[in-house]
Structures are given as C-alpha cells and as structure tokens.
C-alpha cells in the first residue's frame, strides 16, 4: 500500500490549501496528519483554570505563551527583548536587564536572578551567559548562584542535560563540565583552518555529542563516551561554510543525526546520517531551516523551512527514512513556528493561529 499524507479535520481555508498541496509518495503504510485543535491568539483569553501540566511553549512573532494538553491557551505575553523558553518555564528579558525573572508556564514567578546577560534554559536548569559572552553561571530554584565559570573565549554553542554541560567556544574548543560546573574534559578538532564551534547537541543518554565546527572545511564530528571520556567516533566533512549557529540534533526514534547545510550559492539542505556516520542522505530546502522535531515514536522528521523564493511563505516537510520525502506543504505566512505537543503531537503556528497536529501510521 502506498503511503499518503493527508490532513483530517478543521474547516478553515488554510487547511484546505494544505490538503491540496499534499502529494503522495510510495512509502508503505499510510501516514495520517490529523488536526486536533486550533487557537486564534487574538480571540483566545488565556486561562489556567483546569489546565494540567505538562504545558507546551510556543513563540509566534512578537508573542509567546503556553498551551495545555487539551488545546487551551494557558498563558501569553509579548516578548520584551528576548525570551528563553522551556516546557518548565520562561524568562522574558530586556537587552539591558540586570534582573531575570523566571516564571512557570502559568505565569507564576518562581525565582528572581540578579545577573546581567542572556538566560538559557536546558533540562529544567537555569543558566546565564554573561554580557561579554565568555562567562557562564547556573542558578538554583531560590535565585542563588550555584557556580560561575570564565572561559577566556566567547561561547558560541551550548547544551546541557540533567548531569552534564557542554560548551563550545570561538577558539574551537569543546569544554565538558560536570553537574557542579567543574571542568572534566576538553576536546578540539584540528581538521579546519579556522576553528569555531557553530553548533552542538548532547543525546538523551549522554553517550554521544555532535558538533559542527570550523571553516575551510566545516566538519561534523560525533564524540562517543568510552573509558570515562568522550572520543571521536567519526568526522564528516561538510560542503557548508556557515558562519552562524547551526542546528544539529540526534533523532532518538530514527537512530539518526540531522543538521542544516548551506552551500556557497546559498542553497539550503538537511543532511541526515546514521549515528555511526553511514548512510548519509540530503533533503533540499526552499530556504533556511526554521526548526525541526521528531513527533512521538514514528521515525519521521518534521521540518519547517522559510521559502526564500516567495519571501512571504514557509514549507512544512515530512521526511520519512533516509532519503524519502513523505510530503512538502507550502503555505503563506508572515511568521510561523514548529514545536512539540502533547503525547506525540506537534504544534504549528501560522501568523496568529496555533494548530495542534498529530502524525499517525495506519
């Protein structure tokens, strides 16, 4: 049976256009996208009455907020200068603020941090990168500083889990810290003429770390934990020369690694490899990658990309398997976002509307 992707539910013209934009691919069982909920932000009144955690964050244009599992809008606010968002809470901060207020998804104040810089939320933990870009600190639930480190080089990439922290520097070094902020290892790839860490991601088990580094050439490196240290598992030379943060992440259910590439003429693509570096495949994008996720346990990547040709649109892509495209869905919008939803669903924002969609295999 051929695999088809189709939209079910909803009555808006937008959904009809999405349906008409779909085209089937012969990929086996049928793949179904169901529209479960929809919220128009300007018409919705945020309410936490009856809303039960977990909550799911969104950022759409100048606004951000949280949606409950039932599709209710729980909280919404305008972005001041920047916003650090996580499923547990947020910090809405101005560019000159010396005080950061951490609030949960209902808008309740949880802690007040007396620190200048840029907040980062990872794995339920609160970090602040100092205003100079070379200092990192962590803060506890009472707003007290747990530890602080100076790196002597600008921080260009960062990720953390419950028990570890990995920091990428403009010098090309990757610094591993333990839960207390103490350095336990450094690593540096010497493949490139110009060293810089542009992106990194730690997998859920902390057994592998992926990083994109350097120029001339730019290189993807996967480090694997063995004998109490991280050591290179493989390196893959990229045709990309991005001089800005690169999105790179492990896909847990598919057992693959995905990152964005942009070639010398500005064409964007997604590169997908197995976690051992084999079976590389590429998917062309209509423009720069906006966001990507893996909904539930179905090994299908959902990506949102800007459409550089229309300049007013986006494209939603479903990528099944190593190099098989299930569907491309173009749509017109000024702003959009893609985010995780409840129980394997995902959120798609289009201008002032947030949709909750579910991907199922039948």
C-alpha positions as CSV (number, residue, x, y, z in Angstrom):
1,X,0.0,0.0,0.0
2,X,1.3,3.5,-0.9
3,X,1.9,5.8,2.0
4,X,-0.1,9.0,1.7
5,X,-0.1,12.1,3.9
6,X,-3.4,13.9,4.3
7,X,-5.0,16.4,6.7
8,X,-8.1,15.5,8.6
9,X,-10.3,18.0,10.5
10,X,-10.7,21.7,10.6
11,X,-12.8,23.9,8.3
12,X,-10.5,26.8,7.6
13,X,-9.5,27.7,4.0
14,X,-5.9,27.3,5.2
15,X,-6.4,23.6,5.9
16,X,-8.0,23.1,2.5
17,X,-5.0,24.6,0.8
18,X,-2.7,22.4,2.9
19,X,-4.7,19.4,1.8
20,X,-4.4,20.4,-1.9
21,X,-0.7,20.9,-1.5
22,X,0.0,17.4,-0.4
23,X,1.2,14.7,-2.8
24,X,1.6,11.0,-2.0
25,X,4.8,9.1,-2.0
26,X,5.1,5.3,-2.3
27,X,6.5,4.7,1.2
28,X,4.5,1.7,2.6
29,X,1.7,2.1,5.2
30,X,-0.5,5.2,5.1
31,X,0.7,8.2,7.1
32,X,-2.1,10.5,8.5
33,X,-1.8,14.0,9.8
34,X,-4.8,14.9,12.0
35,X,-5.6,18.5,13.0
36,X,-6.8,18.1,16.6
37,X,-7.1,21.6,18.0
38,X,-6.7,25.2,16.8
39,X,-6.4,28.5,18.6
40,X,-6.6,32.0,17.2
41,X,-4.5,34.1,19.5
42,X,-6.2,37.4,19.3
43,X,-9.6,35.7,20.1
44,X,-8.4,33.5,22.9
45,X,-8.5,34.5,26.5
46,X,-5.6,32.9,28.5
47,X,-6.8,30.9,31.4
48,X,-5.1,28.4,33.7
49,X,-8.4,27.1,35.2
50,X,-8.4,23.3,34.8
51,X,-5.1,23.3,32.9
52,X,-2.9,20.4,34.0
53,X,0.8,20.1,33.3
54,X,2.7,19.4,31.1
55,X,2.4,22.6,29.2
56,X,3.8,23.3,25.7
57,X,5.5,26.5,24.8
58,X,5.2,28.5,21.6
59,X,6.8,31.6,20.1
60,X,5.0,33.3,17.3
61,X,6.2,36.7,16.0
62,X,6.2,39.1,18.9
63,X,4.2,36.8,21.2
64,X,5.0,33.7,23.2
65,X,3.0,31.5,25.6
66,X,1.9,28.1,26.7
67,X,-0.8,25.6,25.6
68,X,-2.3,22.8,27.7
69,X,-2.6,19.2,26.5
70,X,-6.3,19.9,25.8
71,X,-5.5,22.7,23.5
72,X,-6.4,25.6,25.9
73,X,-4.3,28.8,25.8
74,X,-2.9,29.0,29.4
75,X,-0.6,32.0,29.1
76,X,0.5,34.6,26.6
77,X,2.7,37.7,26.7
78,X,4.7,39.9,24.4
79,X,8.5,39.5,24.1
80,X,10.4,42.3,25.7
81,X,13.8,42.0,24.0
82,X,14.3,38.2,24.1
83,X,12.7,35.2,25.7
84,X,14.2,31.9,27.0
85,X,11.5,29.2,26.7
86,X,11.3,25.7,28.0
87,X,8.5,23.3,28.9
88,X,9.0,24.1,32.6
89,X,9.1,27.9,32.3
90,X,10.4,31.0,30.8
91,X,12.4,34.2,31.3
92,X,11.2,37.2,29.3
93,X,14.1,39.7,29.4
94,X,15.1,43.1,28.0
95,X,18.5,43.6,26.4
96,X,19.8,45.8,29.3
97,X,18.2,43.9,32.2
98,X,20.3,43.1,35.2
99,X,17.5,41.1,36.8
100,X,15.9,38.0,35.3
101,X,12.5,36.7,36.5
102,X,11.9,33.0,35.9
103,X,8.2,32.1,35.6
104,X,6.4,28.9,35.1
105,X,4.1,28.2,32.2
106,X,1.2,29.6,34.1
107,X,3.0,33.0,34.5
108,X,3.7,32.5,38.2
109,X,7.1,33.8,39.5
110,X,9.4,31.0,40.6
111,X,12.7,32.8,41.1
112,X,14.4,36.2,40.6
113,X,18.0,36.2,39.4
114,X,20.3,39.1,40.0
115,X,22.5,38.8,37.0
116,X,23.1,40.6,33.7
117,X,23.5,38.7,30.5
118,X,21.4,36.2,28.4
119,X,19.4,33.4,30.1
120,X,19.5,29.9,28.7
121,X,17.1,27.1,29.9
122,X,18.1,23.4,29.4
123,X,16.8,20.2,31.1
124,X,15.0,22.1,33.8
125,X,18.1,24.1,34.7
126,X,18.7,27.9,34.5
127,X,21.9,29.3,33.1
128,X,23.1,32.8,32.3
129,X,25.7,33.7,29.7
130,X,27.5,36.8,30.8
131,X,27.2,40.1,28.8
132,X,30.7,39.6,27.5
133,X,29.8,36.2,26.1
134,X,32.6,34.3,27.8
135,X,31.1,33.7,31.2
136,X,28.6,31.0,32.2
137,X,26.7,30.6,35.5
138,X,24.0,28.4,36.9
139,X,21.2,29.4,39.3
140,X,19.0,27.4,41.7
141,X,15.3,27.5,42.4
142,X,15.7,30.2,45.1
143,X,17.6,32.5,42.7
144,X,21.0,31.9,44.2
145,X,24.1,31.3,42.0
146,X,25.3,27.7,42.2
147,X,28.6,28.2,40.3
148,X,30.2,30.5,37.7
149,X,33.0,30.0,35.2
150,X,35.0,32.3,33.0
151,X,36.2,30.7,29.7
152,X,38.5,33.3,28.3
153,X,36.9,32.8,24.9
154,X,33.4,33.6,23.5
155,X,30.7,31.0,24.0
156,X,29.3,30.1,20.6
157,X,27.3,26.9,21.3
158,X,25.8,25.3,24.4
159,X,23.9,22.3,25.6
160,X,23.1,20.6,28.9
161,X,21.4,17.5,30.4
162,X,20.4,16.7,33.9
163,X,24.0,15.9,34.9
164,X,26.4,17.4,32.3
165,X,27.1,20.6,30.5
166,X,28.9,21.0,27.1
167,X,30.2,24.4,26.0
168,X,31.5,25.3,22.5
169,X,33.9,28.2,22.1
170,X,35.0,30.5,19.3
171,X,38.5,29.1,19.8
172,X,37.3,25.8,18.5
173,X,37.4,24.1,21.9
174,X,34.7,21.9,23.4
175,X,34.6,22.1,27.2
176,X,32.8,19.4,29.3
177,X,31.6,20.4,32.7
178,X,30.1,18.2,35.4
179,X,26.9,18.9,37.4
180,X,28.8,21.2,39.8
181,X,30.3,23.3,36.9
182,X,33.8,21.8,37.2
183,X,35.8,21.1,34.0
184,X,36.3,17.4,33.3
185,X,37.5,17.3,29.7
186,X,38.4,19.5,26.7
187,X,38.3,18.5,23.0
188,X,39.4,20.3,19.8
189,X,39.2,19.2,16.2
190,X,42.2,20.3,14.2
191,X,40.7,19.5,10.7
192,X,39.8,23.1,9.9
193,X,41.9,26.1,9.1
194,X,39.6,28.4,11.1
195,X,38.4,26.9,14.4
196,X,35.0,27.8,15.8
197,X,32.2,25.7,17.3
198,X,28.9,26.6,15.5
199,X,26.5,24.0,16.9
200,X,26.3,21.0,19.3
201,X,23.8,18.6,20.7
202,X,24.1,16.0,23.5
203,X,21.9,12.9,23.0
204,X,19.4,11.9,25.7
205,X,21.6,9.1,27.1
206,X,24.7,11.4,27.1
207,X,26.5,8.7,25.2
208,X,27.2,10.9,22.2
209,X,27.8,14.5,21.4
210,X,27.5,16.0,17.9
211,X,29.3,19.2,17.0
212,X,29.7,21.3,13.9
213,X,32.9,23.3,13.8
214,X,35.4,25.2,11.7
215,X,35.7,26.7,8.3
216,X,37.8,25.5,5.4
217,X,36.5,22.9,5.8
218,X,33.4,22.8,8.1
219,X,33.2,19.5,9.8
220,X,30.6,17.4,11.6
221,X,32.1,15.4,14.5
222,X,30.4,12.8,16.7
223,X,32.1,12.1,20.0
224,X,31.2,8.9,21.9
225,X,31.6,8.3,25.7
226,X,34.0,5.4,26.4
227,X,36.6,4.8,29.1
228,X,35.3,7.7,31.2
229,X,36.0,10.2,28.3
230,X,34.5,11.4,25.0
231,X,36.4,10.4,22.0
232,X,35.8,10.9,18.2
233,X,33.5,8.2,16.7
234,X,33.6,9.8,13.2
235,X,34.1,13.0,11.3
236,X,32.2,14.1,8.2
237,X,33.4,17.0,6.0
238,X,30.5,19.3,5.1
239,X,30.0,21.3,1.9
240,X,28.7,24.1,4.1
241,X,30.6,27.2,5.2
242,X,28.0,28.7,7.7
243,X,29.4,31.4,9.9
244,X,26.5,31.4,12.3
245,X,24.8,29.0,14.7
246,X,24.0,25.6,13.1
247,X,21.0,23.5,14.1
248,X,22.2,19.9,14.7
249,X,20.4,17.2,16.7
250,X,20.0,13.5,17.3
251,X,16.7,11.8,16.4
252,X,16.1,9.2,19.0
253,X,13.4,7.1,17.4
254,X,15.1,7.1,14.0
255,X,18.6,6.5,15.3
256,X,19.9,9.3,13.1
257,X,21.6,12.7,13.2
258,X,20.3,15.7,11.3
259,X,21.8,19.1,10.6
260,X,21.4,22.1,8.2
261,X,23.8,22.8,5.4
262,X,24.1,25.9,3.2
263,X,26.3,25.8,0.2
264,X,28.4,28.5,-1.5
265,X,25.5,29.7,-3.6
266,X,23.1,29.9,-0.6
267,X,21.1,26.7,-1.2
268,X,19.9,25.1,2.0
269,X,19.6,21.4,2.7
270,X,19.2,18.9,5.6
271,X,21.9,16.3,6.0
272,X,20.9,13.0,7.7
273,X,23.3,10.3,8.8
274,X,23.2,7.2,10.9
275,X,24.7,7.7,14.3
276,X,27.8,5.7,13.1
277,X,28.3,8.1,10.2
278,X,27.0,5.9,7.5
279,X,24.0,6.2,5.1
280,X,24.3,9.9,4.5
281,X,21.3,11.5,2.7
282,X,20.3,15.0,1.8
283,X,16.9,16.8,1.6
284,X,16.8,20.1,-0.3
285,X,15.0,23.0,1.5
286,X,13.3,26.0,-0.1
287,X,15.2,28.3,2.2
288,X,16.8,28.5,5.6
289,X,15.8,25.9,8.2
290,X,13.5,27.4,10.9
291,X,13.0,24.4,13.2
292,X,12.7,20.7,13.3
293,X,11.3,18.0,15.5
294,X,10.5,14.3,15.8
295,X,6.9,13.7,16.8
296,X,6.3,10.7,19.0
297,X,7.9,7.3,18.2
298,X,7.3,7.4,14.4
299,X,10.7,7.7,12.7
300,X,9.6,10.7,10.6
301,X,11.3,14.1,10.8
302,X,9.1,17.2,10.6
303,X,10.9,20.3,9.5
304,X,9.8,23.9,9.0
305,X,11.8,26.0,6.5
306,X,11.5,29.5,5.2
307,X,10.6,29.9,1.5
308,X,13.4,32.1,0.1
309,X,11.6,32.4,-3.3
310,X,8.3,33.8,-2.2
311,X,9.8,35.7,0.8
312,X,6.3,35.5,2.5
313,X,6.0,31.8,2.9
314,X,7.1,28.7,4.6
315,X,7.2,25.0,3.8
316,X,6.4,22.1,6.2
317,X,8.3,18.9,5.3
318,X,7.7,15.3,6.4
319,X,10.9,13.3,5.8
320,X,10.5,9.5,6.2
321,X,13.5,7.3,6.2
322,X,17.0,8.1,5.0
323,X,16.1,9.9,1.8
324,X,12.4,9.6,1.2
325,X,10.1,12.6,1.3
326,X,6.5,11.9,2.5
327,X,5.2,15.4,1.7
328,X,6.1,19.0,1.2
329,X,3.4,21.5,2.3
330,X,4.0,25.1,1.3
331,X,1.9,27.9,2.9
332,X,1.9,31.7,3.0
333,X,2.5,33.3,6.4
334,X,4.4,36.3,7.8
335,X,5.5,34.3,10.9
336,X,5.4,30.6,11.8
337,X,6.8,28.2,14.4
338,X,7.0,24.4,14.9
339,X,7.1,22.9,18.4
340,X,6.4,19.8,20.5
341,X,2.9,19.0,21.5
342,X,1.2,16.5,23.9
343,X,1.6,12.7,23.5
344,X,3.4,12.7,20.2
345,X,1.5,15.6,18.6
346,X,3.2,18.8,17.4
347,X,2.3,22.5,17.3
348,X,2.3,24.5,14.1
349,X,1.9,28.3,14.3
350,X,0.8,30.3,11.3
351,X,0.5,34.1,11.8
352,X,-2.0,34.5,14.7
353,X,-3.1,30.8,14.7
354,X,-1.7,27.8,16.5
355,X,-2.7,24.3,15.4
356,X,-2.2,21.1,17.2
357,X,-1.5,18.2,14.8
358,X,-0.9,14.5,15.2
359,X,1.1,12.2,13.0
360,X,-0.1,8.6,12.9
361,X,0.8,5.5,10.9
362,X,-2.1,3.3,9.9
